[in-house]
Amino acid sequence: MAPGQGPVKIAAALAIAAAGLGGGFAYKKFRTYLSEKKERKEREKSRRRQAHAEQKAKSAPRKRSAQKRPRTRKTAKSKQKPAESES
């Protein structure tokens, strides 16, 4: 596959093989880097979600007690009968 004859062809073939091998290593490292990057993002997301859930759980009781007020019951008032006019 390499151009040339004799030792030149062998050297070219070795260069191509080395480039292929180096490319293979580089590709493997790049794929590893991408997968680790993805895992880091997922871990960070789950940490944020967990922290948010904990914060929400902690602040919820205080929020409710601050907003809810006891209801004041209306007292039953006796209705007065309208005065009948005598005419």
C-alpha positions, 0 to 999 in steps of 0.5 A, a space after each residue: 500500500 505504501 509508495 516506493 520500492 525496497 527500504 523506502 517502501 518499508 520505511 513508509 509502511 512503518 511510518 503509516 503503521 506508526 501513524 495508525 497506531 498513534 491515531 488509535 491511541 489518540 482516539 482511545 484517549 479522546 473517547 475516554 476523555 469524553 466519557 469522563 467529561 460526561 460522567 463528571 457532568 452527571 455527577 455534578 447534576 446529581 449533586 445539585 439535585 440532591 443539594 436542592 432537595 435538601 435545601 427544599 426539605 429544610 426550608 419547607 417547614 419554616 416557610 409553612 409556619 411563617 405563611 399559615 396563620 390560625 383562622 379566627 372563628 367568627 362569633 355567632 351574633 344574634 340577629 335583632 328583629 326589626 322593630 314593628 311600627 304601630 300605626 
